[in-house]
Amino acid sequence: MGLFGKPEPSRSDSAPLTPTSGSSPSIPTPTPNTLIGKEALITGEITTSDVIQIEGRVEGKIKSTGLVVIGEAGRVKAEIEAENVSIRGKLEGDCTAKNRVEITNTGNVLGNLRAPLIAVAEGAVFRGSSNMTDKEGQPKDKRPAETASSKPSTGVPDAPGPKLGPN
């Protein structure tokens, strides 16, 4: 039971991130508010806060505060910035997400990915680099910056070693 006796809403984010045999990772896909059909070609910049599903072709830039889905028939040559991105078709370009980028087993990406969570299914094609960040877009590696007087750690405590050179 949830707050005030209401039924607990079902949570789709509790699904395992590791795909089971024959399946792929999946961002739950609500009904898209914007659907770009298989026969469509859009060039330029798309800006939206809705769920957008691309089954046709898009060339340019996509900015969304919602979910961007590149469907299996979708062919995108664009830079993408969104909350979440699901790539089931082909993306040629860089992709930045505030939460998650997934490439399903039918997805094909030629470009760089940047997000706190990146999921690549078995069978997907990915040629590029990935950079896992925190929610603010900063690299997850938060080591303090080295100063001029500090030296990199080797993981071994400083101890006197054997003398080198002539005695």
RAJOZI-V703121 format. One record per residue. RES is the residue in one letter. PHI is phi in degrees with one decimal (* if undefined). NEAR is the number of other C-alpha atoms within 10 Angstrom. Layout:
BEGIN
RES/PHI/NEAR
RES/PHI/NEAR
END
This chain:
BEGIN
M/*/8
G/-89.5/8
L/-62.8/7
F/62.1/6
G/74.7/7
K/-80.4/8
P/-60.8/9
E/-66.9/9
P/-65.8/8
S/-69.9/7
R/-108.7/7
S/-80.9/10
D/-83.8/10
S/-88.7/7
A/-66.3/12
P/-63.2/10
L/-82.3/16
T/-88.2/14
P/-70.4/17
T/-86.0/11
S/-54.4/7
G/82.9/9
S/-114.8/12
S/-134.0/22
P/-61.4/20
S/-149.6/22
I/-83.0/20
P/-55.6/11
T/-107.7/13
P/-69.7/9
T/-58.5/10
P/-67.9/15
N/-79.4/11
T/-126.5/13
L/-122.2/16
I/-100.9/19
G/-69.9/15
K/-58.1/15
E/-90.6/9
A/-86.0/13
L/-130.7/14
I/-120.3/13
T/-120.6/13
G/124.5/10
E/-114.4/15
I/-110.1/15
T/-126.6/12
T/-154.5/17
S/-114.3/14
D/-88.6/14
V/-76.8/19
I/-120.9/25
Q/-118.5/21
I/-111.8/25
E/-109.9/23
G/-102.1/21
R/-115.7/20
V/-133.4/23
E/-131.3/18
G/141.1/15
K/-143.2/18
I/-124.6/21
K/-124.6/19
S/-145.8/20
T/-93.8/16
G/-120.8/18
L/-98.9/27
V/-112.6/29
V/-116.7/23
I/-96.9/26
G/-67.9/24
E/-57.2/19
A/-88.5/18
G/-70.9/23
R/-131.6/23
V/-122.5/28
K/-116.8/19
A/-162.8/20
E/-93.0/19
I/-118.1/23
E/-128.8/22
A/-154.9/23
E/-70.7/19
N/-137.2/23
V/-136.8/27
S/-119.8/23
I/-109.2/27
R/-113.4/26
G/-111.9/24
K/-116.0/22
L/-123.6/24
E/-118.9/17
G/148.8/19
D/-86.1/20
C/-135.8/22
T/-123.3/25
A/-128.7/29
K/-74.4/21
N/-117.2/19
R/-151.9/22
V/-121.4/27
E/-126.3/25
I/-117.8/28
T/-79.1/25
N/-64.2/21
T/-100.2/18
G/-79.5/24
N/-142.0/21
V/-124.4/22
L/-120.9/16
G/163.5/18
N/-101.2/17
L/-115.6/24
R/-142.9/24
A/-170.7/29
P/-65.3/20
L/-132.0/19
I/-126.3/19
A/-118.6/19
V/-123.0/20
A/-77.9/21
E/-60.4/18
G/98.7/14
A/-71.7/18
V/-114.5/17
F/-141.6/17
R/-121.9/12
G/162.2/12
S/-116.4/11
S/-122.5/16
N/-135.1/16
M/-85.4/19
T/-120.5/20
D/-86.2/16
K/-63.4/15
E/-90.3/11
G/89.0/16
Q/-88.3/14
P/-56.1/14
K/-66.9/14
D/-74.1/9
K/-108.8/8
R/-63.5/6
P/-63.8/6
A/-63.5/7
E/-75.3/9
T/-99.7/8
A/-63.2/6
S/-89.9/5
S/-94.1/8
K/-127.7/8
P/-61.5/7
S/-80.4/8
T/-100.1/7
G/83.9/6
V/-115.2/6
P/-62.8/7
D/-64.2/8
A/-148.8/6
P/-63.2/6
G/-111.1/6
P/-67.1/6
K/-73.9/7
L/-106.3/6
G/95.0/5
P/-69.5/4
N/-78.5/4
END
